[in-house]
Amino acid sequence: MMDETRDLSHVEQVIVVARFVEKGTAKVQERMLALVATHSTTGEALESFLLSVLEKCGLDVENLVGQCYDGGSNLSGVFEGVQARILEKNALAVFTHCFAHSLNRAVVNAMNHKDIPEPRNFFSILELLVVFIRAGHRLHYFLQAQSVLLKEEGGTSEDAAELLAEAEAINLTSTDENDESGDDEETPLTGQDDKVQKTSSQTKPLAPSIGISDTRWDARSSTLCRYTKPIVLRAAVRTIEHVIETTDDSSARATAIGLKRSILEPRFLLLLTAFRAVLEAVNLISKFLQEVQIDLGAAMAKVESLKSEIRLLRSEEARERAKTEASKLGLLLGVNIEEQMKATTSEKRPRKRPRRLDDRPETEVHLTPDDAFRTQHYYKAMDKLISELDKRFPNDLMDFKYLQPNNFFLAEAEEAIARLAGKYHRHLVPSKAIAEWRLFRHTGPILKGKSLQEVCSAIPDVYDDLRMLYNIFLTLPITTATLERGFSKLPLVKSRLRTTMGQPRLQS
């Protein structure tokens, strides 16, 4: 696994990580082999760098069974990318596009597609809301508004007074939008919030999320989860109203007016609640895919379960649940979603199709706003997400699934194992591996429900060739999450005060 990033001194840093099965056990390990500065990030340069790292570590490129990169063309390109160049040297080094990156890309493409403008506009409004609220003095007012709302939810007068006094003590109060003395940094409330007994699920003021991002995999999910909390959304609206009433900045006032109007739209509230369930499911699978011990079979099973869940969320029942939740949110904000949608229907006169285009224009179907939202926006977004998942997670490595106990006795199992054993004849004896699998599969009923590592540990010591087949299965990389974790630590080591640090010390 390999990837590159730019550090704080604007030097391109390349990280190489090896994934392997620990000898004598079935435990999967991922270890960093090198962190090297490079002046060129072309496919040719990165290939040379990778080969030199393998040679330095005493590893033979012929023993590679897999390679995993993100979607960058210099790494994943089918002609000049590193994966294509390595495949020319070793056809068994199967390339896997990082599952976590693929899942994130599927969500981004589905929610930002030009043919489905409503979800794209929704996330743009949500991002603008987060950025608008995070301004120093607005953030302070936003947190204090939550404190007041938490008190109104059921806190005692003594606890509320203590809570607000604490807010005053850390400069959370701001009465004038034009006051420029507010701190731009986020100032959290203290643990005193927990003393207030509330009737809602929220127990303390929450700062707005960092915002929507195409590269932070959980950004959309965390933002939606935060703003579907009634107190957070109501505090955001109060903050916007405060800006409208107090600011002398015409640009800020215009932005606030537009934001308030957009937030109180029925479609915004419907998408807020409908997409939360979808992105929560996506985020859970994304976190699972980032685990080191995950194997290809478990990863594909999780992706299939996500597809099934999204199909369920596409149903009318799931949409009605989201609509009910949106109606409750709307009532707290003074918005009656049902009445507004009916009013929209009565205000608009249906447009008749010209007779030259339709011989019977009176038979044309006119959708209500609710039906139009369901068919033209919500269903389209779900269908696009499902199609993206189907496209980005192919089943070309599914012969390995017959190494799982649940599939031992399927009709095509033996044929698939024979294909696998023949493919990896360089590392094992195909006839012996097939014979060992035939004997080992009779333990299938005992091993059903076990993880692949537990199954591998149960293989008798004399079944060397079968164990090699399982080791290859476990070694195939799924994601480059270990690289991303390395990149997240890089600025902590080479900080702004250490930008002159030498490369040998940095790598150590």
Stockholm file with secondary structure:
# STOCKHOLM 1.0

chainA/1-508         MMDETRDLSHVEQVIVVARFVEKGTAKVQERMLALVATHSTTGEALESFLLSVLEKCGLDVENLVGQCYDGGSNLSGVFEGVQARILEKNALAVFTHCFAHSLNRAVVNAMNHKDIPEPRNFFSILELLVVFIRAGHRLHYFLQAQSVLLKEEGGTSEDAAELLAEAEAINLTSTDENDESGDDEETPLTGQDDKVQKTSSQTKPLAPSIGISDTRWDARSSTLCRYTKPIVLRAAVRTIEHVIETTDDSSARATAIGLKRSILEPRFLLLLTAFRAVLEAVNLISKFLQEVQIDLGAAMAKVESLKSEIRLLRSEEARERAKTEASKLGLLLGVNIEEQMKATTSEKRPRKRPRRLDDRPETEVHLTPDDAFRTQHYYKAMDKLISELDKRFPNDLMDFKYLQPNNFFLAEAEEAIARLAGKYHRHLVPSKAIAEWRLFRHTGPILKGKSLQEVCSAIPDVYDDLRMLYNIFLTLPITTATLERGFSKLPLVKSRLRTTMGQPRLQS
#=GR chainA/1-508 SS CEEEEECTTSCEEEEEEEEEECTTSCCEEEEEEEEEEESCCSHHHHHHHHHHHHHHTTCCGGGCCEEEECSCHHHHCSSSSHHHHHHHHCTTSEEEECHHHHHHHHHHHHHTCTTCHHHHHHHHHHHHHHHHHTSHHHHHHHHHHHHHHHHHTTCCHHHHHHHHHHHHHTTCCCCCTTCTTSCSSCCCCCGGGGGSCCSSSCCSCCCCCSCCCSSSTTHHHHHHHHHTSHHHHHHHHHHHHHHHHHCCCHHHHHHHHHHHHHHTSHHHHHHHHHHHHHHHHHHHHHHHHTCTTCCHHHHHHHHHHHHHHHHHHTSHHHHHHHHHHHHHHHHHTTCCHHHHHHHHHHHSCCCCCCTTTCSCGGGCCCCCHHHHHIIIIIHHHHHHHHHHHHHHSCCTTGGGGGGSGGGTTSTTHHHHHHHHHHHTTTTSCHHHHHHHHHHHGGGHHHHTTCCHHHHHHTSCTTCHHHHHHHHHHHHSCCCCHHHHHHHHHHHHHSCGGGTTCCHHHHHC
#=GC SS_cons         CEEEEECTTSCEEEEEEEEEECTTSCCEEEEEEEEEEESCCSHHHHHHHHHHHHHHTTCCGGGCCEEEECSCHHHHCSSSSHHHHHHHHCTTSEEEECHHHHHHHHHHHHHTCTTCHHHHHHHHHHHHHHHHHTSHHHHHHHHHHHHHHHHHTTCCHHHHHHHHHHHHHTTCCCCCTTCTTSCSSCCCCCGGGGGSCCSSSCCSCCCCCSCCCSSSTTHHHHHHHHHTSHHHHHHHHHHHHHHHHHCCCHHHHHHHHHHHHHHTSHHHHHHHHHHHHHHHHHHHHHHHHTCTTCCHHHHHHHHHHHHHHHHHHTSHHHHHHHHHHHHHHHHHTTCCHHHHHHHHHHHSCCCCCCTTTCSCGGGCCCCCHHHHHIIIIIHHHHHHHHHHHHHHSCCTTGGGGGGSGGGTTSTTHHHHHHHHHHHTTTTSCHHHHHHHHHHHGGGHHHHTTCCHHHHHHTSCTTCHHHHHHHHHHHHSCCCCHHHHHHHHHHHHHSCGGGTTCCHHHHHC
//
